[in-house]
Amino acid sequence: MADKKKKHPDKKPRLHARNKHRDRYNFKELIDTCPDLAQFVVKNKFGDESIDFFNADAVKMLNKALLIHYYGLTDWDIPKGYLCPPIPGRADYIHHMADHLKGSNFGRLPEGEKIRCLDIGVGANCVYPIIGVHEYGWSFIGSDIDPVAIDSANSIINSNEMLQGKVECRLQSKSSDIFYGVILRSEPIDLTICNPPFHASRAEATAGTLRKLTNLKKKKVTKADLNFGGKEGELWTDGGEKRFIRRMIKESKKFGKSCCWFSTLVSKQSNLNEIYKLLDELEVEEYKTIQMGQGNKSSRIVTWTFLTHEEEAHWVKERWTKK
Ligand SMILES: C[S@@+](CC[C@H](N)C(=O)[O-])C[C@H]1O[C@@H](n2cnc3c(N)ncnc32)[C@H](O)[C@@H]1O
């Protein structure tokens, strides 16, 4: 008799080659690492083990299990309602940036805490520093305007020895600033990363959540149930990602000789032209767009530098190559 079981793709080929989540989640292994996950594991319509992605507690527990199993944590938690980050996509950003830095480093992946990365908007979940410290040994400064997010990130650091001395959180007290008030112009930073709040208003953020839930449930959802988490400041900012990224790029020029590479996620393809125009106006030395994707969702990183090739070579020699 023909096998009627619907096949679910085994691989996620659009993820970066070093991404640890290209295969389907192995729930047995994850439960061995994090037994609390067992209560949330169910069979999905394909007959495979999964969790109910509409259950906020289940999603949070899956994240905890993944971070413990793959990224060396001993514990992880976030305050109620805060963004529960999809780990595979977040890991992709870090791996693509490692490849990008490799291009400046004579083809060698730059590793170790001498690579200092500023994560703008570290969030309560501290996800990028966790992945960057584990995968490449980089050190991080995480900034955020939300004191609850900073407290939460600090408590993740305090409960995981692996992060101690490697990740430092700094509160940005002025929401319209990005670099000012967080780093000094004399403080060398090898890379900046950012997952900006992308919606322009609360209404747009709610509509976005409804769209996401409708796609997931495959039927129209009209009431926003924030199971995916996300406090207001995580999801929206005045002017949306476009204005946020514009501010970041403009301010980055002032730090152009003390930061080697700047970068940001850009979720809306339609914002790219304006971003390129601004980068041209500000006469950056080089910029590049790195495409990323997961399933049907596409995203991209824009990265730029104000260092000339000679300055970049000097930077790499002094900071990354010297013993
Ligand atoms: C989309 S969330 C990203 C959180 C986390 N990095 C992640 O990827 O899951 C955006 C974060 O940026 C923070 N934020 C907003 N404006 C900021 C600013 N001017 N400087 C630093 N962080 C800011 C928000 O509080 C929020 O935590």
The ligand as a Tripos MOL2 file, in Angstrom:
@<TRIPOS>MOLECULE
LIG
   27    29     1     0     0
SMALL
NO_CHARGES

@<TRIPOS>ATOM
      1 C1         13.4370   43.3210   17.4670 C.3       1 LIG1
      2 S1         14.0840   43.5200   19.0910 S.3       1 LIG1
      3 C2         15.5640   42.5340   18.9760 C.3       1 LIG1
      4 C3         15.8720   41.7670   20.2410 C.3       1 LIG1
      5 C4         16.9520   40.6700   20.0400 C.3       1 LIG1
      6 N1         18.2000   41.2360   19.5780 N.3       1 LIG1
      7 C5         16.4540   39.6360   19.0490 C.2       1 LIG1
      8 O1         16.9640   39.6070   17.9060 O.co2     1 LIG1
      9 O2         15.5650   38.8480   19.3860 O.co2     1 LIG1
     10 C6         14.7120   45.1900   19.0300 C.3       1 LIG1
     11 C7         15.3670   45.6850   20.3260 C.3       1 LIG1
     12 O3         15.9040   46.9980   20.1040 O.3       1 LIG1
     13 C8         15.7370   47.7510   21.2850 C.3       1 LIG1
     14 N2         15.9080   49.1650   20.9290 N.ar      1 LIG1
     15 C9         15.0260   50.0410   20.3970 C.ar      1 LIG1
     16 N3         15.6100   51.2490   20.1940 N.ar      1 LIG1
     17 C10        16.9130   51.1160   20.5800 C.ar      1 LIG1
     18 C11        18.0530   51.9910   20.6160 C.ar      1 LIG1
     19 N4         17.9730   53.2610   20.2150 N.pl3     1 LIG1
     20 N5         19.2330   51.5010   21.0730 N.ar      1 LIG1
     21 C12        19.3420   50.2160   21.5050 C.ar      1 LIG1
     22 N6         18.2960   49.3420   21.4950 N.ar      1 LIG1
     23 C13        17.1100   49.7870   21.0370 C.ar      1 LIG1
     24 C14        14.3460   47.3320   21.7720 C.3       1 LIG1
     25 O4         14.1370   47.6550   23.1290 O.3       1 LIG1
     26 C15        14.3990   45.8330   21.5080 C.3       1 LIG1
     27 O5         14.9160   45.1260   22.6120 O.3       1 LIG1
@<TRIPOS>BOND
     1     1     2 1
     2     2     3 1
     3     2    10 1
     4     3     4 1
     5     4     5 1
     6     5     6 1
     7     5     7 1
     8     7     8 2
     9     7     9 1
    10    10    11 1
    11    11    12 1
    12    11    26 1
    13    12    13 1
    14    13    14 1
    15    13    24 1
    16    14    15 ar
    17    14    23 ar
    18    15    16 ar
    19    16    17 ar
    20    17    18 ar
    21    17    23 ar
    22    18    19 1
    23    18    20 ar
    24    20    21 ar
    25    21    22 ar
    26    22    23 ar
    27    24    25 1
    28    24    26 1
    29    26    27 1
@<TRIPOS>SUBSTRUCTURE
     1 LIG1         1 GROUP 0 **** ****
